[in-house]
Amino acid sequence: MAKAKTEEDAAKYILKIFVEKSGQASGDTLQMASFFKSFTVDGWRMMDFNAGLKHAIAKGWVIDQFGSVKLTDAGRDAA
């Protein structure tokens, strides 16, 4: 049986989209819409994205900027 995905897993996947799939650096931003296709194509659900985003914000990995997400130094390091 497959392990259930956690908020932490989703948050780390958001970081993966930033760093590995989009080649972004600390301080760079991505529009929310940029995440949706990558996130859902790889088998995640939007509710996973929302939970992961909240977790990543709480960890200080990203900053929500009203329609876009900014990658922090801590987020780059965690990726």
C-alpha positions in Angstrom: 0.0 0.0 0.0 1.3 3.4 -0.9 2.2 5.9 1.8 -0.3 8.7 2.1 1.1 12.1 1.0 1.5 14.6 3.8 1.5 18.4 3.9 5.3 18.3 4.2 5.4 16.1 1.1 3.3 18.6 -0.8 5.3 21.6 0.5 8.5 19.9 -0.7 7.0 19.2 -4.0 6.2 22.9 -4.4 9.8 23.6 -3.7 10.8 21.0 -6.4 8.6 22.8 -8.9 10.3 26.1 -8.0 13.9 24.8 -8.2 14.0 21.7 -10.4 11.2 22.3 -12.9 11.4 26.1 -13.2 15.0 26.8 -12.3 14.2 29.6 -9.9 16.5 31.0 -7.3 15.9 32.6 -3.9 13.9 35.7 -4.2 12.2 34.7 -7.4 8.5 34.5 -7.7 6.1 32.3 -9.7 2.4 32.9 -10.4 0.1 30.5 -8.7 -1.1 29.3 -12.1 2.4 28.2 -12.9 2.2 25.6 -10.2 -1.2 24.1 -11.0 -0.3 22.3 -14.2 2.9 20.7 -12.9 1.3 19.9 -9.6 -1.8 18.1 -11.0 0.0 16.4 -13.9 2.2 14.6 -11.4 -0.8 13.1 -9.6 -1.3 15.6 -6.8 -4.7 17.2 -6.1 -5.3 20.9 -5.7 -6.3 20.3 -2.0 -2.8 18.9 -1.6 -1.3 22.1 -3.1 -3.3 24.3 -0.8 -2.2 22.3 2.3 1.4 22.2 1.0 1.5 25.9 0.4 0.2 26.7 3.9 2.9 24.4 5.3 5.6 25.9 3.2 4.6 29.4 4.3 4.6 28.3 8.0 8.1 26.9 7.5 9.3 30.1 6.0 10.1 28.4 2.7 7.9 30.7 0.6 6.0 33.9 0.9 2.4 34.3 -0.5 2.3 37.5 -2.5 -1.4 37.7 -3.5 -1.4 35.6 -6.7 2.3 34.7 -6.7 4.7 32.8 -4.5 8.2 34.0 -3.6 10.9 31.5 -2.8 13.0 32.3 0.3 16.6 31.4 1.0 15.3 28.8 3.5 13.0 27.4 0.8 15.9 27.1 -1.6 18.0 25.4 1.0 15.2 23.0 1.9 14.7 22.1 -1.8 
